[in-house]
């Protein structure tokens, strides 16, 4: 039986921290007739100040395969995004030996939700450490002032990097091949960490970027920045195609290639002309955009040819009194107000939250024996408190940090997974970012991309989950 720590408490003013012993349990999973024995270590890594007093604790869950030479066994650190999200999504969606049970068509069953053995776990190929950044999950800072050090672009990269250093030191994994996997803002964090740690003697063998965003300019719908309108257009088209708002094509990829060519070519040129665009070209653009997106020509005209992501989610199925998801545009929602300009909620997030949060809390407490009265924070107010630093006045970008890390470590390889129905981090924006990193031609082959007919969390779609595991297994092996 695991050692049972005293329940933690969460004071709104300050927390008194004592280093807690991690809880260790042993388990087994059968994959393709082969039994894998593994150990799970659950705990909180202490962060100490110059007085050796604990000022913050970072929650983690580590999975290690038994009977392996840890000096040669790959080790992968995993986190999600937000900023403000814990690692529960990648953990119970794709990587870990347990995953949330889905219906056959990729939707979630009614409650109570349950976990099942994950036959596509990455544990076959690499040990896994899931990290919850400060003030997400069970991770906490001692007080608000200390939290400020971690809740920001630079502080977050530094604190998660410090966790990685502490973990490999405490567990004697300095000789293991090292990998990172991040999702969404976690890809932004991964790029920053790779650049930060290479200068401190820690080099990674590879990074997996799931639903990547490295350059925030590609997704900021602000006046004077036409880039998102261009880069989101293929995903708008994929969404309209999925919901039957436009005629179905035999080959989705060929259709998207057509839209991409228009977006980066003629459409980008038209937007660059601004108010100087001739009326005839404007009318032609309105018809073309309507053909690709299924949106009314009147709406596109009123939007000045610039389709905002939130307006698109509300507008696409307005005549049916339905909305589409941002995280996964295959999901459909119902709002109370059908005349508004934005969704009341993201139906894809609303569908995902209960299954993941409820199953995680039961799993960590019952099966893994970690007892805590703390709330497991999922998408709390961290985002609103985030310090973007000087980049907050412009467009934050960690693609340069990744480029520098590659120039210093040309052995590191990158795998990027993108979903066609992801309206949070569109696949075409990722392609654009890669094409604008000023990579030396010798470094471009280090990148491999995978496209999936699914959304931001492509792994909730079983065929995509299976293929993602296959791609990553080949990437690591």
Secondary structure by P-SEA (a helix, b strand, c coil): ccccccbbbbbcccccccbbbbbbbbbccccccbbbbbbbbbbbbbbbcccccccbbbbbbbbbbcccccccbbbbbbbccccccccccccccccccccccccccccccccccccccccccccccbbbbbbbcccccccccccaaaaaacccaaaaaaaaaaaaaaaaaaacccccccbbbbccaaaaaaaaaaaaaaaacccccbbbbccccccccccccccccaaaaaaaaaaaaaaaaaaccccccccaaaaaaaaaaaaacaaaaaaaacccccaaaaaaaaaaaaaaccccaaaaaaacccccaaaaaacccccccbbbbcccccccccccccccccccccaaaaaccaaaaaaaaaaacccccccccccccccccccccccccccccccccaaaaaaaaaaacccbbbbbbbbcccccccaaaaaaaaacccccccccccbbbbbbcccccccccaaaaaaaaaaaaaaac
